């Protein structure tokens, strides 16, 4: 007989309680971003928590020494020295420890390429056509992926799950709260906009070059233009109403129209500076906004333009050279994007392993920047894995910084989070302590691992 931990039982009960009891009203024909699969996420009930005497990185560019953080009703209630707390508050002595916002990974494939990595789990690329904006990554998410729990142990409290990069337009991504659940809706971040995953360069050429195209970069751009031109005409007719709005909905064009309207955020897998510039011009042609370029090993070459147009660079610390379009990378890439006034640099993972150490990936950037004569303090660097991804994902009003009123997504570290010895000791999601490195009952495990000999215990 399986024995469930107290934390897991609480999560399961919350998941049951969050099942919707009434159907959503039908969407209007012109509502391109209507959600027929709404979030059922509910924060886990928890008492007030007072974290005392910590070094606090707020994510706003501020560092507070010997400060307290009060969590109440799932929100940040107050930050500062010597805070008063309700009589029933749990007090956490954080002397010698550091506190940050929960980490956010803007580029993850957990749940759509879950562990174990077998062909039956390859649900991230709908590689049947080069343009598939009608597919939604959330419909592939497997909540039992053990990677969610190991990411939680690394301080990840929110993450965007994206389709893969086989297609020119790969479909919608979904933002999740990193909580154990039975359905993806119970993980779905309430009110978060979708992301639209696009890809330029080698991947679409390689996948479709022998399938009728595109087989060249000019074919790639022609494919984007044809898709958005069709969507623009579709959107015009839908908005006009009357007979023009009749007929069945086109789910491909719904997604692209939502992007043109600004309701769906565009995220583009793109490596080379010249291709990023082309995609910025494409966005101007059709009137949509690019939230972030992902991977972008040559982002440093156009850092000024990215900052001027308010586009983030979601980048690796030191991955490059594994194919021709990633050849010209440098380890100072993120630092150079960050240092431009108005620049928005993000450290992302694109990896089930890297997501467990996103803080240490950021630490690599700090170290290489220092060698180049650029000094980046922790209070600035923390924004790469908290506030900046939240900004690009459209959730900064709710999370990504420690400010009163925001979701109480918080990590307590055993020391400076940018140390190679850093470990997340406690992780709070909406004020509930979901992970505690020193308490086995607060270390959620996937149902998939229950009863698997040698796999149940420990975290990476």
C-alpha positions in Angstrom: 0.0 0.0 0.0 1.3 3.4 -0.9 1.8 6.0 1.8 1.4 9.6 0.6 3.2 12.5 2.4 1.3 15.1 4.2 2.3 17.7 1.6 1.2 15.5 -1.3 -2.1 14.8 0.3 -2.8 18.5 0.7 -1.9 19.1 -2.9 -4.2 16.3 -4.1 -7.1 17.7 -2.0 -6.6 21.1 -3.4 -6.6 19.6 -6.9 -9.9 17.9 -6.3 -11.4 21.1 -4.8 -10.3 23.1 -7.8 -12.4 21.2 -10.4 -14.7 23.7 -12.1 -18.4 23.2 -11.3 -19.9 25.3 -14.1 -19.1 25.7 -17.7 -17.6 28.8 -19.1 -19.8 31.1 -21.2 -19.4 30.8 -24.9 -16.6 33.0 -26.3 -17.5 35.8 -28.7 -16.6 35.1 -32.3 -14.0 37.9 -32.3 -12.3 36.8 -29.0 -9.2 35.2 -30.5 -7.7 34.5 -27.1 -10.7 32.9 -25.4 -9.8 30.0 -23.1 -12.1 27.0 -23.2 -9.6 25.2 -20.8 -9.3 27.7 -18.0 -7.0 27.4 -15.0 -8.4 25.6 -12.0 -5.3 26.4 -9.9 -6.0 27.3 -6.3 -3.3 28.3 -3.8 -2.8 25.8 -1.0 -4.0 27.2 2.3 -1.2 28.1 4.7 -0.7 30.1 7.8 1.2 33.4 7.8 5.0 33.0 7.6 7.6 35.5 8.9 11.1 35.0 7.4 13.5 36.8 9.7 17.0 38.3 9.5 17.8 37.4 5.9 19.7 39.0 3.1 16.8 39.8 0.7 17.1 40.3 -3.1 13.8 41.8 -4.0 14.1 41.4 -7.8 13.6 45.2 -8.2 17.3 45.9 -8.1 17.4 46.3 -4.3 19.3 44.3 -1.7 18.2 44.4 1.9 20.5 43.1 4.7 19.1 41.7 8.0 15.5 42.1 6.7 12.3 40.3 7.2 9.7 39.1 4.7 6.1 38.5 5.8 3.8 36.1 3.8 0.1 36.2 4.5 -3.0 35.0 2.6 -0.7 33.8 -0.2 0.7 37.2 -0.8 3.8 39.3 0.2 2.5 41.3 3.0 5.5 43.3 4.0 9.3 43.5 3.6 11.7 45.3 5.9 13.5 45.2 9.3 11.8 44.1 12.5 8.4 43.3 11.1 5.4 42.6 13.3 3.6 39.3 12.6 0.3 37.7 13.6 0.4 35.5 16.6 -0.2 32.4 14.5 2.6 33.1 12.1 5.3 30.5 11.5 8.7 32.1 12.2 11.7 31.1 10.1 15.1 32.1 11.3 17.0 33.0 8.1 20.2 34.4 9.7 23.1 33.8 7.2 20.6 32.9 4.5 19.4 34.7 1.4 15.8 35.2 0.2 14.8 35.8 -3.4 11.6 35.7 -5.5 10.8 32.3 -6.9 12.8 31.6 -10.0 11.0 31.6 -13.4 12.1 29.7 -16.4 10.8 31.3 -19.6 11.8 28.3 -21.8 11.1 24.8 -20.6 9.8 21.6 -22.2 8.9 19.8 -19.0 5.8 17.8 -19.4 5.9 17.8 -23.2 9.3 16.1 -23.3 9.2 14.5 -19.8 11.3 11.9 -18.1 11.9 9.1 -18.9 12.9 10.3 -22.3 11.2 7.7 -24.5 9.5 8.0 -27.9 6.1 7.6 -26.3 6.7 10.9 -24.4 7.9 13.0 -27.4 4.9 15.4 -27.5 6.6 18.7 -28.0 6.8 19.1 -31.8 3.8 18.6 -34.1 6.1 18.0 -37.0 3.3 17.4 -39.6 3.4 20.8 -41.1 5.7 23.8 -40.9 2.9 26.1 -39.6 0.9 24.8 -36.7 -0.3 27.7 -34.5 -3.5 25.7 -33.8 -1.7 23.3 -31.4 -1.3 24.2 -27.7 1.5 22.9 -25.6 -0.8 22.5 -22.6 -2.6 19.7 -24.3 0.7 17.7 -24.2 1.7 18.5 -20.7 2.0 15.4 -18.4 1.8 16.7 -14.9 3.5 13.5 -13.5 6.8 14.4 -15.2 9.4 14.0 -12.3 11.2 17.0 -13.7 8.7 19.4 -12.1 9.7 18.2 -8.6 13.4 18.5 -9.3 12.9 22.0 -10.8 11.0 22.9 -7.6 14.0 21.8 -5.6 16.1 24.2 -7.6 13.8 27.1 -6.7 11.6 27.2 -9.8 8.1 28.4 -8.9 6.7 29.3 -12.4 7.7 28.2 -15.9 6.6 28.6 -19.5 6.2 25.3 -21.4 6.8 25.8 -25.1 6.4 23.6 -28.1 9.7 22.5 -29.8 11.4 24.3 -32.6 10.8 22.0 -35.6 8.2 24.4 -37.1 8.2 27.9 -38.4 5.2 28.5 -36.0 5.0 25.7 -33.5 2.0 26.6 -31.5 1.0 28.1 -28.1 3.0 27.8 -25.0 1.5 27.8 -21.5 2.6 29.3 -18.2 2.4 27.0 -15.1 2.7 27.4 -11.4 5.2 24.7 -10.3 2.8 22.7 -8.1 2.0 19.0 -8.0 -1.3 18.3 -9.7 -3.3 15.7 -11.5 -4.3 18.0 -14.5 -2.4 20.7 -16.3 -5.3 23.1 -15.6 -4.6 22.8 -11.9 -1.1 24.0 -12.6 -2.1 26.7 -15.1 -1.0 30.2 -14.0 -4.3 32.2 -13.6 -4.6 35.0 -16.1 -1.2 34.4 -17.7 -1.2 35.1 -21.5 -0.2 32.4 -23.8 3.1 32.5 -25.6 3.4 31.8 -29.4 6.5 29.8 -30.2 8.2 30.5 -33.5 11.5 29.3 -34.9 13.8 30.6 -37.5 17.0 29.3 -39.1 18.2 25.7 -39.4 15.6 23.7 -37.5 12.6 24.2 -39.8 14.9 23.8 -42.9 16.2 20.5 -41.6 12.8 19.1 -40.6 10.9 20.1 -43.8 13.6 20.3 -46.4 12.8 16.8 -47.6 9.1 17.2 -47.0 8.2 19.9 -49.5 9.7 22.8 -47.7 10.7 25.2 -46.5 14.3 24.3 -47.4 15.9 27.7 -47.2 15.9 30.7 -45.0 14.0 32.7 -47.6 11.4 29.9 -47.6 11.2 30.3 -43.9 10.4 34.0 -44.2 7.9 33.4 -47.0 6.1 30.9 -44.7 5.8 33.4 -41.9 4.5 36.1 -44.2 1.9 33.9 -45.8 0.6 32.7 -42.4 0.3 36.2 -40.9 -1.2 37.7 -44.1 -3.9 35.1 -44.0 -4.5 35.7 -40.3 -4.7 39.5 -40.8 -7.4 39.0 -43.4 -9.2 36.5 -41.1 -9.0 38.9 -38.2 -10.4 41.8 -40.3 -13.4 39.7 -41.3 -14.1 38.5 -37.8 -13.9 41.9 -36.3 -16.2 43.3 -39.0 -19.0 40.9 -37.7 -22.2 40.1 -39.6 -21.9 37.7 -42.5 -18.1 38.1 -42.5 -17.9 36.5 -39.0 -20.0 33.5 -40.0 -18.6 30.0 -40.6 -16.4 27.8 -38.6 -13.5 29.2 -36.6 -10.0 28.7 -37.9 -7.8 27.8 -34.9 -4.6 28.5 -36.7 -5.7 32.0 -37.5 -7.2 32.5 -34.0 -3.7 32.2 -32.5 -2.0 34.4 -35.1 -4.8 37.0 -34.8 -4.3 36.9 -31.0 -0.6 37.6 -31.5 -1.4 40.5 -33.8 -3.8 41.9 -31.2 -1.2 41.6 -28.5 -3.2 39.1 -26.4 -0.7 36.3 -27.2 3.0 37.0 -26.7 5.5 36.0 -29.4 8.6 34.1 -28.4 11.1 33.3 -31.2 13.8 30.7 -31.3 16.5 32.5 -33.2 20.3 32.5 -33.1 21.8 34.9 -35.6 21.7 38.7 -35.3 20.7 39.1 -39.0 17.8 36.8 -38.5 16.6 38.5 -35.4 16.7 41.8 -37.3 14.6 40.2 -40.0 12.1 39.0 -37.5 11.8 42.4 -36.0 11.0 43.8 -39.4 8.5 41.0 -39.9 6.8 42.0 -36.6 6.5 45.6 -37.9 5.1 44.5 -41.2 2.2 42.6 -39.5 1.8 44.7 -36.3 2.8 42.2 -33.6 5.2 42.6 -30.8 8.1 40.2 -30.0 8.3 39.5 -26.3 11.7 37.7 -26.4 14.2 36.0 -28.7 15.2 32.7 -27.3 18.8 31.2 -27.4 20.0 34.3 -29.4 23.8 33.5 -29.2 24.4 36.7 -31.3 22.1 38.9 -29.3 25.1 41.0 -28.2 25.5 42.2 -31.8 22.1 43.9 -31.7 21.7 44.6 -28.0 21.0 48.3 -28.7 18.1 47.5 -31.0 16.6 44.9 -28.7 16.6 47.5 -25.9 15.2 50.2 -28.1 12.3 48.0 -29.2 11.6 46.5 -25.7 12.5 43.0 -26.7 14.1 40.6 -24.2 16.9 38.2 -24.9 16.2 34.8 -23.2 19.7 33.3 -23.5 22.0 30.6 -22.3 25.1 31.3 -20.2 27.5 29.4 -22.3 25.9 27.1 -24.9 27.1 27.7 -28.4 28.9 26.1 -31.3 26.8 23.0 -31.6 25.6 24.0 -35.1 26.5 26.6 -37.7 23.9 29.2 -36.6 25.1 29.0 -33.0 28.8 29.3 -34.0 29.5 32.9 -33.1 28.5 32.9 -29.4 30.5 34.5 -26.5 30.2 34.0 -22.8 29.6 37.7 -22.2 26.4 37.6 -24.3 23.9 38.0 -21.5 26.0 40.7 -19.7 26.2 42.8 -22.9 22.5 42.6 -23.5 21.9 43.5 -19.8 24.2 46.5 -19.7 22.5 48.5 -22.4 20.1 51.0 -20.9 16.6 49.4 -21.1 18.1 46.0 -21.9 16.2 42.9 -20.8 18.4 39.9 -20.3 17.0 36.5 -19.2 18.8 33.3 -18.3 16.7 30.3 -19.6 17.3 26.6 -19.5 15.7 24.7 -22.4 16.8 21.7 -20.4 15.4 19.4 -17.7 18.8 19.4 -16.0 19.6 23.1 -16.4 16.3 24.2 -14.9 17.5 22.7 -11.6 20.5 25.0 -11.5 19.2 28.2 -13.1 20.8 30.3 -10.4 24.2 28.7 -11.1 23.8 29.3 -14.8 23.3 33.0 -13.9 26.4 32.8 -11.7 28.5 31.8 -14.8 27.4 35.0 -16.5 28.5 37.0 -13.5 31.9 35.3 -13.5 32.6 35.8 -17.2 31.4 39.4 -17.1 33.9 40.0 -14.2 36.7 38.7 -16.4 35.6 41.2 -19.1 35.7 44.0 -16.5 31.9 44.2 -16.0 30.9 44.0 -12.3 27.3 42.7 -11.8 26.0 42.7 -8.2 23.6 40.0 -7.1 20.7 42.4 -6.8 21.0 43.1 -10.5 21.6 39.5 -11.7 18.7 38.1 -9.8 16.4 39.9 -12.3 17.6 37.6 -15.1 15.8 34.7 -13.5 12.9 36.4 -11.8 11.6 39.9 -12.9 12.8 39.8 -16.5 11.2 36.5 -17.5 8.0 37.5 -15.7 8.0 40.7 -17.7 8.4 38.9 -21.0 5.7 36.3 -20.0 3.2 39.0 -19.0 3.0 38.0 -15.3 5.2 40.7 -13.7 2.1 42.3 -12.1 1.7 39.1 -10.1 5.1 37.5 -9.5 8.8 37.9 -10.2 9.6 40.4 -7.5 9.2 40.6 -3.7 6.7 43.5 -3.4 3.7 43.8 -1.1 0.6 42.5 -2.8 2.3 40.1 -5.2 2.1 36.3 -5.0 4.2 34.9 -2.2 6.5 32.9 -4.5 9.7 32.9 -2.4 13.0 30.9 -2.1 15.2 30.7 1.0 18.8 29.8 0.0 21.5 28.5 2.3 23.7 31.4 1.2 24.4 33.6 -1.8 22.3 32.1 -4.6 25.1 32.8 -7.1 27.6 30.6 -5.2 28.5 27.2 -6.6 27.5 25.8 -3.2 24.1 27.4 -3.3 21.1 25.2 -2.5 17.4 26.1 -2.2 16.4 25.2 1.4 12.7 26.2 1.3 10.5 27.1 -1.6 7.1 28.8 -1.2 4.4 29.0 -3.8 1.7 31.5 -3.0 2.9 31.4 0.6 2.7 27.6 1.0 5.9 25.8 1.8 5.9 23.2 -0.9 9.6 22.2 -0.7 11.9 21.9 2.3 15.3 20.3 1.8 15.4 19.2 5.4 11.8 17.8 5.6 11.0 14.7 3.5 7.3 15.4 3.9 7.8 18.6 2.0 9.5 17.1 -1.0 6.8 16.3 -3.6 7.3 13.3 -5.8 5.6 12.4 -9.0 3.0 9.6 -8.9 5.1 8.0 -11.7 7.9 7.4 -9.2 5.8 5.9 -6.5 6.8 2.2 -6.1 9.8 2.6 -8.5 12.7 0.9 -6.7 15.6 3.2 -6.3 13.8 6.2 -7.8 11.5 7.4 -5.0 14.0 9.1 -2.8 16.2 12.2 -3.0 16.3 15.2 -5.3 19.0 16.4 -7.6 
